[in-house]
Every structure is written in structure tokens, then in C-alpha cells.
Amino acid sequence: MGIFCKTRFLIWATSAIFVIHSIAVGQDNSQGRYRPDGRQIGIEAGQLFDERVFEVRTYEPDVDSSSFSGAKIFYPLTLSFDAPSGAVIFMPGYRASASSYEWWGPALASLGYVVTIVETNNPSDSLGSRSEALVSAVDFVKSESVREGGPLSGKIDTSRVAIMGHSMGGGASLVAAQTLGSAIQAVIPLSLYCCEIGESFEQGQFRLQTPSLIIASATDTIAPPQSHAKLLYDSLTGEKIYMEFSEGDHNIATNGGTDLRTIGLFTLAFLKVHLDGRSDLSYFVASPAAEFSDKFSRYEAVE
């Protein structure tokens, strides 16, 4: 090969490397289109739980539903031979938008879950409307797994589904869990608000066997645990965990929460146990380790 040919080959190879690097950087949106704090929690959980960490992608599907107006989906970038992913559907709280919870997307999707954060028809939608929206959103996500040409086609394991919600969305998640029954494998209410505005909880209102992780704060003045989260926890049957932080307000699970790391790690461990069959991680959520125990004013677990 002559000097000219060698030079041309070198320029071509250097350019190719640059293009490949640029594509890789462009596809890695961990510092761009989604919140890096959630991504870092996912990475730490992967190391702690010996789990593969995935790159994360996002998209906003066209939604044709009378129950909710839209959604933002975060999903793991899997290979053709990877098994389908479990799915998590999240309902915002009263007067809140999906964007207030975006840290959850990369936190959960980094460990292999397709995460759908629902946008309600109206920020002031009732608990009943939010419950109906969650049920519809579960069906919608399942339909995305069989929609030809979609980014999630064949990528969702519809037998591994969890629902979550914050505040009134948390109360709605429990109502939806009753409706969905065996169609979901876990429910996670966060700082849950028990009822419709102006109404109070009626004992025996919730009867479900779905494994539940309820996260609350002792200093929540909007939904005090004794009349909301703890009251509903005590009424639940089946496997359940109650995590009550000693500090933090009603918004501990939103983007501005003061201890997203702890919330994220315990949620991921719970999901790994109940969606992925990682029974070896039961210890992590059954009784908090010394590193975390001082964070809680109350921690209860019933198998």
C-alpha cells in the first residue's frame, strides 16, 4: 500500500471511529433527556443486587384513551436475544404532572423494567378516575408489546407487571389493584392519600392479595400516616411492607425528594423479588440493614 493509500485509510478509520463514538454518545441520554439522579440510583442498585444495568431510552406514544391523556415511557435497551422486560405503570398525585416523577424512569428502567408514567386527563382528576386510568394504562402497555413496528414490540413480559402511584395516585393504585387482581404482581403506593377529597377511609375498603410496599413519612402533613398510609396498610391482607421515614414531607417520592436513593433501592429490591423471582433479595426489604434503619420511624413486614 502506498503512502497516499495508507493516509486515506487512516483518515477513513479515524473518521469511522469518530462517527461510532458520536453515535454512542448521542444514544446515551443518561445525562440528557432523563434525570441523572435516577440513573445513578439504578446503577448503584445493579451493583448492590448483582443485576445487569441497561442503557435507557424514552418515548412518548400516541394514546387513544378516554381514561388518560398521555404517557412517557422509559425502557431498557435490550438485545434481540434478551428475555422480555417486566413493566411498571406509575400514576401521579393530585394536581401533579408526570414530569414531577421522571427520576423513577431511569432508576427502574436501568434494571430492566419498562416504566410508564401516566399523564392524567386533568391534574385534578379524582381518585376513581386515576384508578380507572391505571387499569386502562396496564392494558395499553400490554398492547404496546404486540404493536408491530413499535419500540416495545415483543419486549414486555405481560405476566410481570406492577403499578405505583403517589398521593391520590397511591390510593388509586390500591383501588386499581383490586380490579386488576392476578393481572399484576405488585403494588407500591407512595405517600398515599386514602380517599376522594373530603371523604374518609372505611375499614375493610381494600381486600387484595397482591404484594404491597407502602412508603410514607411520619411528618407528612397532607396525608398523615395514621389516617392514610398506615391506616390502609393495617387493612390490607396478603404480603405487605410498611416503610415510614422519620423525616420528609408529602413529596418524598417526587423529583425533589430528600432521600430518593433509599426509596429507589428498596423499591427496586421489592420489584426484583416479586416481578423477577429474586427471592434471595427478600432479606433487603424484610428488615432494613443498619445503614438504613435509622431513617425509619416505623418499618413493618408481613409475609
C-alpha positions in Angstrom: 0.0 0.0 0.0 1.4 3.4 -1.0 1.8 6.4 1.3 -1.3 8.0 -0.2 -3.4 4.9 0.3 -2.2 4.5 3.9 -3.0 8.1 4.6 -6.5 7.8 3.1 -7.1 4.6 5.1 -6.0 6.3 8.3 -8.3 9.2 7.7 -11.2 6.9 6.9 -10.6 4.8 10.0 -10.3 7.8 12.3 -13.5 9.3 10.9 -15.3 6.0 11.4 -14.2 5.8 15.0 -15.3 9.4 15.5 -18.8 8.6 14.0 -19.2 5.5 16.1 -18.2 7.4 19.2 -20.6 10.2 18.3 -23.5 7.8 17.8 -22.7 6.1 21.2 -22.6 9.5 22.9 -25.8 10.5 21.2 -27.6 7.4 22.3 -26.5 7.6 25.9 -29.1 10.0 27.3 -28.3 9.3 31.0 -27.2 12.9 31.4 -29.7 14.4 28.9 -33.3 13.6 28.3 -33.9 12.0 31.6 -32.7 12.8 35.1 -29.2 11.6 36.0 -30.1 11.1 39.7 -32.5 8.3 38.9 -29.9 6.8 36.6 -27.2 6.8 39.3 -29.6 5.1 41.7 -30.3 2.4 39.1 -26.5 1.8 38.6 -25.9 1.6 42.4 -28.8 -0.9 42.7 -27.4 -3.0 39.9 -24.0 -3.2 41.7 -25.7 -3.9 45.1 -28.1 -6.6 43.8 -25.7 -8.1 41.2 -28.0 -7.1 38.4 -27.3 -6.2 34.8 -27.6 -2.4 34.2 -29.2 -1.4 30.9 -29.0 1.8 28.8 -32.3 3.6 28.9 -34.4 5.1 26.1 -37.6 7.2 26.3 -40.5 7.8 24.0 -44.0 9.3 24.2 -46.6 7.1 22.5 -49.8 8.2 20.8 -52.5 7.5 23.3 -56.1 6.9 22.3 -57.9 6.5 25.6 -60.7 8.3 27.4 -59.1 7.5 30.7 -55.8 9.3 30.4 -54.3 11.8 28.0 -50.7 10.6 27.5 -47.7 8.9 28.9 -43.9 8.9 28.9 -42.3 5.6 28.7 -38.7 4.7 29.8 -37.4 1.4 28.6 -34.2 -0.7 28.8 -32.2 -1.0 25.6 -32.2 -4.8 25.2 -30.7 -7.1 22.6 -32.7 -9.4 20.4 -31.9 -12.5 22.5 -32.8 -10.8 25.8 -35.9 -12.0 27.7 -38.9 -9.6 27.7 -38.9 -7.0 30.4 -41.3 -6.6 33.3 -43.5 -3.4 33.3 -44.2 -0.7 35.9 -47.1 1.8 35.5 -47.0 5.0 37.6 -49.9 7.3 38.5 -49.1 10.9 39.6 -50.7 12.6 42.6 -53.4 15.2 42.8 -52.6 18.3 40.7 -49.2 16.8 39.7 -47.9 16.0 36.2 -45.9 13.1 35.0 -42.8 15.3 34.8 -42.7 15.5 38.7 -41.7 11.9 38.8 -39.3 11.5 36.0 -36.4 10.2 38.2 -38.4 7.0 38.5 -38.0 6.2 34.8 -34.2 5.8 34.6 -34.0 4.4 38.2 -36.2 1.4 37.3 -35.5 1.1 33.6 -31.8 0.8 34.3 -32.5 -2.5 35.9 -34.7 -3.9 33.1 -38.2 -2.5 33.6 -40.4 -0.8 31.1 -41.7 2.2 33.1 -44.8 4.1 32.0 -45.6 7.4 33.8 -49.2 8.3 33.0 -50.5 11.8 32.3 -54.0 12.3 33.6 -56.8 13.9 31.6 -56.9 16.7 34.3 -54.4 17.3 37.1 -57.4 17.5 39.5 -58.8 14.1 38.4 -60.5 12.2 41.2 -59.1 9.0 42.9 -61.7 7.0 41.0 -60.6 8.5 37.7 -57.0 7.8 38.5 -57.8 4.2 39.4 -59.6 3.7 36.0 -56.7 5.3 34.3 -54.3 2.9 35.9 -56.3 -0.1 34.8 -56.5 1.3 31.2 -52.8 2.1 31.2 -52.0 -1.5 32.1 -54.0 -2.7 29.1 -52.3 0.0 27.0 -48.8 -1.1 28.0 -49.6 -4.7 27.2 -50.9 -3.7 23.8 -47.7 -1.9 23.1 -45.9 -5.2 23.5 -47.8 -6.6 20.4 -47.9 -3.4 18.3 -46.0 -4.1 15.2 -43.2 -1.7 14.5 -43.3 -0.1 17.9 -40.1 0.1 20.1 -41.6 -2.3 22.6 -42.9 -4.9 20.2 -42.1 -8.3 21.8 -40.2 -6.5 24.6 -42.7 -6.7 27.5 -43.5 -9.8 29.7 -47.1 -9.2 30.4 -47.0 -11.7 33.3 -44.7 -9.4 35.3 -46.5 -6.1 35.9 -46.5 -3.7 38.9 -48.4 -0.5 39.5 -47.4 2.5 41.5 -48.7 5.9 42.5 -48.1 8.9 44.6 -50.5 10.7 46.9 -54.0 10.3 45.5 -52.4 8.2 42.8 -51.2 5.9 45.6 -54.7 5.5 46.9 -55.8 4.9 43.3 -53.2 2.2 42.9 -54.7 0.1 45.7 -58.2 0.5 44.2 -56.8 -0.5 40.8 -55.0 -3.5 42.3 -58.4 -4.8 43.5 -59.8 -4.5 40.0 -56.7 -6.0 38.3 -56.3 -8.9 40.6 -53.9 -11.5 39.3 -53.1 -9.3 36.3 -50.5 -7.6 38.4 -47.8 -8.9 40.7 -47.1 -5.9 43.0 -48.5 -2.6 44.0 -46.4 0.3 45.5 -48.3 3.3 46.9 -46.2 6.3 47.9 -47.3 8.9 50.5 -50.8 7.6 49.6 -53.9 9.7 50.1 -56.6 7.3 51.0 -59.8 8.7 49.5 -61.6 11.2 47.4 -61.2 14.8 48.6 -63.4 15.3 51.7 -64.0 11.6 52.3 -62.6 9.3 54.9 -61.4 5.7 54.8 -63.9 3.0 55.6 -62.5 -0.1 57.3 -62.4 -3.1 55.1 -62.4 -1.0 51.9 -59.3 -2.8 50.5 -59.2 -6.5 50.1 -56.4 -7.8 48.0 -53.7 -10.4 47.9 -51.2 -8.5 45.7 -47.9 -8.0 47.5 -47.8 -4.4 48.6 -45.0 -1.9 49.5 -46.3 1.2 51.2 -43.9 4.1 51.6 -44.8 7.1 53.9 -43.3 9.8 56.0 -44.1 10.4 59.7 -44.0 14.2 59.1 -46.4 14.2 56.1 -49.0 16.9 57.0 -51.1 16.5 53.8 -51.7 12.7 54.2 -50.7 11.9 57.8 -49.9 8.2 58.0 -52.3 7.4 60.9 -55.3 8.4 58.7 -53.9 7.4 55.4 -50.9 5.1 54.7 -50.7 3.2 58.0 -54.5 3.0 58.3 -54.7 1.4 54.8 -51.7 -0.8 55.5 -53.3 -2.3 58.5 -56.4 -3.1 56.5 -54.6 -5.0 53.8 -54.4 -8.7 53.6 -51.6 -10.7 52.0 -47.9 -10.0 51.8 -47.2 -6.3 52.7 -44.4 -4.0 53.8 -44.8 -0.6 55.5 -41.8 1.9 55.3 -42.3 5.1 57.3 -39.5 7.6 57.0 -38.9 9.7 60.2 -38.2 12.8 58.0 -39.5 14.1 54.8 -42.7 15.7 53.6 -45.6 14.6 51.4 -43.4 14.8 48.3 -40.6 12.5 49.3 -41.1 10.3 46.2 -41.1 13.2 43.7 -38.1 14.6 41.8 -37.3 16.9 44.8 -37.4 14.1 47.5 -34.7 14.3 50.1 -33.8 10.6 50.1 -34.5 9.2 46.6 -31.6 6.8 47.0 -33.2 4.8 49.9 -36.7 4.9 48.3 -35.3 3.7 45.0 -33.1 0.9 46.4 -36.0 -0.6 48.5 -38.4 -0.3 45.6 -36.1 -2.0 43.2 -35.4 -4.8 45.7 -39.1 -5.3 46.1 -39.7 -5.4 42.4 -36.9 -7.8 41.9 -38.4 -10.2 44.4 -42.0 -10.0 43.1 -41.5 -9.5 39.4 -38.2 -11.3 38.8 -38.3 -14.1 41.4 -35.2 -12.9 43.1 -36.2 -14.4 46.5 -32.6 -14.0 47.6 -33.2 -10.3 47.9 -36.1 -10.7 50.3 -33.8 -10.0 53.2 -33.2 -6.5 51.9 -36.8 -5.5 52.2 -37.9 -7.8 55.1 -35.7 -5.9 57.6 -33.6 -2.8 56.8 -29.8 -3.1 57.3 -28.1 -0.9 59.9 -27.2 1.6 57.1 -30.9 2.3 56.6 -32.6 1.5 59.9 -32.1 5.0 61.4 -34.0 6.5 58.5 -37.3 4.9 59.5 -39.7 5.8 62.4 -41.6 2.6 61.6 -40.9 -0.5 59.5 -43.2 -3.5 59.3 -43.3 -6.5 57.1 -45.8 -9.3 56.9 -45.2 -12.3 54.6 
